Amino acid sequence: MPLANNAEKRIRKNLQYIRNGRKAHPVVIGSLTVDQLGKMNEERAERGLPAMNAAVMFVGLHVYESRILQDGYSVDDVIAQITSAMEEKSVFHANPKMNSLVSATLRQDGYGNSVRDEAIFECSMRYPKPELFSVIPKGDKTKPKEATKQNVGRANAAHAENPTNSSG
């Protein structure tokens, strides 16, 4: 299983440390599958870079700053994004600036969007272990901050997507 049994607890703890102004330490939250790691290392070999290990590290500062502070997502939202992006079926994607795993399935984010989560890895700071540096919910046209302004939040998103005639 790509995410460890205690991953949610570790992710939550690091994000809470950051929120409270404390330093979050790198923690292992899971691992890449044999196929995902093989594709990552194949791509790295083509660029003359050394192979990575399967264990995935997490600190969370960038995730906290970009997803929680900037976009308004909750810690629970971020955990759902990471869980989706780190699924066994997620597909490895590489470009010159980053390596990532892209969820093979769309997920309803609770704000009226169908998103495909992408986990972005930084592969030099914690070498030989990839660090989950960021997660991006691709397709989040309505972010939590906008959803609040539009009165579309987690509780209202399902109703906004599927309005019913309540007049009878």
N, C-alpha and C positions, 0 to 999 in steps of 0.2 A: 504494500500500500504506500503510495507516494507521501502522504502526510502521516506522521507518527501519531500514536494514540493521544499523546499529551500536547500535540501541536497547538490546538486552540488555546489551551492554558498558557503556553509559552508565548504565543503571539500576543495574547491579551495582556500578559504581565509586562512585556516589553513596551507595548503601546501605552500602558498606564504609567510606567516609569517615565517615558518621554513626556507625557501630558503633565506629570508632576515635576518636571524639570530635572529629573535624575538621569543618569547615564544608563542606557540599556546595553546589555552585554550580548555578544553573538551566541545564539542557541541553535541547535540542530532541530529543525521542525519536520523533517522528512527526508525522502530520497527520490532521485530520478529512477525511472524504470530502466531495465537493461537496454531497451530499445531507445529511450530518450537519451540516456547517457552515451550510447553508441553513436547516435547521430550528432550529439554535441561534440564528442571527441573526434569524430570523422571530420567535421567542419573545422575544428581547431587544428587538426593535423594538416589540412589543406593550407592553412595560413601559417604553418610552422610553429604553432603554439603547443605547449605540453598538454597532456590529457588531464581531465578533471576527475574527481571522485564523485560518487553518487549522492553523498550526504549534502543536504541543502541547509545552509545557514540563514538566519534571520536576525536582523537588528531592529529595523523598523523606522528609523528616523525619516527617510525619504517618504515612505508610505504614510507616516503620520502627517508630515507637512503637506503632501500633495493631495491625498485622498480625504483625510479628516479635516485639516484646517482649511485648505483651499477649496475643496469640492463640497464639504459638509457631510461626508459619509460618517456613519457611526463605526465603532469598533466591530460590532456585529456584522455590519455591511462589509467591512474590509476582510473579516474572517471568511465570509461567504465568497468573496471575490477570490481570495487565495485558495480556498478549498476547491472551487470550480476550476481555477487555472492549473492546479496541481493534480488533477485527476489522472488516473492511469492511462486514459484514452487521449489525454491532451497531446498535441502535436508539437514537436520541436520546430522552431523557426529561427533562422539566423540571418543577420544582415551585418554589414561591416561595423556597426556601432554597438550591437547588442545581440545576445542570445535570449530566447524566450520560449515559454510553453504557452500554447494557445488552446483554450478549451475546445473540445470537439463538439460541444453542445451549447445552445443558447440557454440563457438563464433569465427569468423574470426578476428584475432587481428590486421590486417593491416601490418603484417611483414611476411606473408606467413605461419602462424600457425593456426591450429584449436585448441583452448584452452577451458578448463573447469575451470572457475574461482572459487576460494575457499577463502571465508572470514574467517579469523582466529580471534577468540575472546579471550580476556583476561578477566577473570571473577572475579578477586579479587581486583584490584586497584580501580575500580569505583563502587564496590558492592553497591547496588543490580542491577546496570545496566551493561550489558556486553559492553566492549569496543572493537570496531573493531580495532584490533591491527595490522593486516597485511592482505594483499590480495595477492594470488598467482595464476598467470595464468598457470595452469598445462598444460603442453604440449608445452610450448614456447621454442622449440628447437632453434629457431633463435630469439635472443633478439635484441632490437633496436641497441645496440652497434655493434653486429655482422652484422645485416642487413645493416647498414651504410657501413661497410667494404665491404660487398658483393654487394653494390648498390641495395639493396632491402629494401626500406622504405615504408611508407604508400602510397606514390604516385606510387611506382613501384611494390608493392606487388601483386596487382591484375594482372598486366601484367606478372609478374614472374610466377604466379600460372596458368595463362591461356594465354600462348603466342599465338599470331595469326600470320599468314603469311602476313606481310605487303607489300611484293613484288608484290602482286596482283594476 
